[in-house]
Amino acid sequence: MAGDTALPRKSGELVFHDAWERRAFALAVALCEQGQYQWDEFRDHLIAEIGVADKTQADKPDTPMTGYYEHWLASLEKVLIEKGLCTQDQLRVGEGEETPPQTPPSGGSQRPVPRVPRPI
């Protein structure tokens, strides 16, 4: 990915400011590698998330900037819901906890999806 969707790097290495960012990154990559979704699907959501944030920032300059991995996490959540791997309710229950949901949605994967806590 390039431009605004490029991963944050310093001296060629990925930059994570908090542990949840590293977990969100790893979860997105692992689920894609397991064949749960195509990378292009995730990337398209990420581009859209960043585009909306850029437009909001341009329209309302006083709006706080959203961090890259907050866009990443929002994109991952959308893909997980779209693919039936979890529901919106499952993502919201126990926010901040690291306990995976115990019951997968009907028609989705039979394995629970690990929880990635939302940033505070």
Secondary structure, 3 states (H helix, E strand, C coil): CCHHHCCCEECCEECCCCHHHHHHHHHHHHHHHCCCCCHHHHHHHHHHHHHHHHHHHHHCCCCCCCCHHHHHHHHHHHHHHHCCCCCHHHHHCCCCCCCCCCCCCCCCCCCCCCCCCCCC
